[in-house]
Amino acid sequence: MESNASFWEAVLGAAASLRSSKLRSFLTLLGIILATTTLIAVMAVINGMNHYIAENVSDMGADGFRVQRMVMIGEFDPKKYLEMQRRNPELTREEYDFLKSHATMLQDIGMETDRQGKVHYGSEQVDGVEIDGVSSNMSSLANVQVAAGRFISEVENQRRQQVAFVGSDIQQRFFPSGNPLGKTLVIEGRPFEIVGVAKAKGSVFGNSLDNFAMIPVETYFKIYGARKGVGYRVRAFDPAYLFRAQDEVRMLLRSFRHLGPKQEDTFAIFSSDSLVSAWDRITGSIAATAVAVVSVFMVVGGVVVMNIMLAVVTERTHEIGIRKAIGARRVDILRQFLVESSMLAGIGGLIGVCLAWTVALLVRSVTPVPMAVPLSAVVISVALSASVGLFFGIYPAQRAAKLDPIEALRAEK
């Protein structure tokens, strides 16, 4: 009980000391405030992007994967990219049909291809629209949500009909207050009837995910040919069968292409886990760099705290002498100054948290960057700043505790 009472007495004394010199306390904490704000802001960007990548960008689910001619995940290697361009042939419709008829561990498989093009409606035109040729099952394979109308049907695909399923950007641009269903959209000079509109997905770093028009893949092949850009989306029976389904697809494609045991794959297979893992590696490096930079700021802030606490000890030498003369022990003096330095740095950490939170809210409101402050970053930042104050307050506290009471009483007030 006595120990708890003396601790809270030290806390109240430290709070009174900090209130008595607000400007000095604030200037002392500036380095810690900036360090904490920087750390939490970086962690908020990383956390927000992690959630966004996992929920929106990968769009394959836990049981889905994709097959492409080639893919570079993680750090870009120009030499490897050129090698894959030379070695990997385009995926074909024949290979798709072969997989569809021979694979036994797949729930579904679809085909897609895309290009950039112009879209007209009346006198309005939009350039750089993503024109996707897709099979009729792509809505489930790519997690496409329907906001109005319906998705492309298999009958429309087989008959090579000119119908389109459009993103919300197309609807907002051409039909901001009307119903686009049944209207005729001109895609690359050809008329397409709109049969459905997708729910909005938003954007990534300012690049919209809703600026697209999907048409039947057979219609796409009829117009543009089937020689380039074909890819497959695949879904295993169950998430537990994902890796076995990937192995089966790999084995079938290697067999179709007559690849020997020692030859590398001439295609690429990847899943949501691959994208998320690659992103985690990138953000892990960013986080490590941020922690290193913030640590330097924290050390500088800690040195400033130590210097200020040494000055405080000098200013309060007479007070320390009085306390010792009336029975204060060394541990009481030590506790008082350690609590004061820890509170000083901890308050700096809390101010940094508030600033970072405000920055995250502003950035999320006015920019497309999806910042989200993780609770762990808040706890770590405040704990780290308080620990810095405690560590760099040890020397001043020991110096105060070791003062001779008689010499301290002789000091000028």
Order of alpha helices (4+ residues) and beta strands (2+ residues): alpha-alpha-beta-alpha-alpha-beta-beta-alpha-beta-alpha-beta-alpha-beta-beta-beta-beta-beta-alpha-beta-alpha-beta-alpha-alpha-alpha-alpha-alpha-alpha
